[in-house]
C-alpha cells in the first residue's frame, strides 16, 4: 500500500498536529508544555483533575476531549507511542491540587510502563492521585486477566462520566469509585476490514486480504480472533453483540450505552446501518439502548472498521453522562 497523506517531515508530525489542533480550538485548549495539552481556562483547585496519556495518531482522541466536563490534561506521545515518564510526571505536577487527580490509563504496555514510573515518582513528591486502568477489550476472552485485555474507546465515556462528577465537586474517592463502577461494566470489540499506514514510516500496520475482515483487532492492528469472510452489517452487529452482552451481564430490562467508534475510513452510512442492526438485536433480547452514539472518537489513521462499545448503566452513571461538557470533540448541553 502506498501512503498518501498531507504531511511534512515525519519527525515533526506530533508537534505540528498539536500546533494545528490548538489553532483550531484555542478557545478551549492550549499547549501547556511540549506535548502536554490542557484546558485554556483551568478548573478550580478544589475540583478533582483528570489526567491521561497516549500516543498521537488516534485523533480526535485523546486531546480532543480536554475541556470543561472531561479531561484537564492530555500527555501526547509520538505516533502510536506512549509519552515518556518525565513528561507524564510533569503533567501530574501541573495538575497537582488539594482535591487530587484521577489518572486514567489505557491498558497498553508502553502507556502502563510510563504511567507506573511516573506515579512512583509522583508518590515520592506527595502528589495525591488515584489511578484507573481501562481494559475493556474482550477479544482475549471476557474472563481473561485484566492485564491481557486492551484499553480501547471505553476510556472516553469513562472520562465523560468521571469528569462530570469532578465538575460537580465530588471527592477523589467518589470520582474514582464512580469511574471504577463504569469500568467494571463496560466491554468493547473491534472489527477491521482494511489496514492503515503508519504516517511516520509509510508502512501498513497489518495485512488483511481484501475479502476478509477480522473481529477482535487491537488499537494498532494487533491480532484478533482470526480473519473471516466479510459479513453483512446485521450479521456483524449480532456476532459482536452476543459476547459483549454476555461480558457486561446485560439482561432483559437493562439499559445500555452503545457507541460505534469508527476507526478512520468507515463511513457514517455504514455505522448507522450497523447501529440499526444492533437496535434490532437488542430489542429481541428486551435490552434498552439508553445512549447511542456513532462517530469517530478514537481512530487508527485510515483503518477501515469500527469498535463496538457497550456499558450497563444505572441512574447515577446516566445522569453524569448527560451532564454538560465542552471539548473540541464532544459538546453536550
Secondary structure, DSSP 4 states (H G I P E B T S, - for coil): -------S-GGGHHHHHHHHHHHHTTTTEEEEETTEEEESSPPPTTS-EEEEEEEESSTTTTGGGBEETSBSEEEEEEET-PPPHHHHHHHHHHH--TT-EEEEEES-HHHHHHHHHHHHHHHHTT--EEEEEE--B-TT-TTS-GGGS---THHHHHHHHHHHHHHTT--HHHHHHHHHHHHTTEEEEEEEEE--B-TTT--BS----TTEEEET--TTS---S-EEEPPPHHHHHHHHHHHHHHHHT--TT-EEEEEEEE-BS--HHHHHHHHHHHHHHHHHHT-EEEEEEEE-SS--TTBEEEEEEEEE--HHHHHHHTS-EEESS-EE-
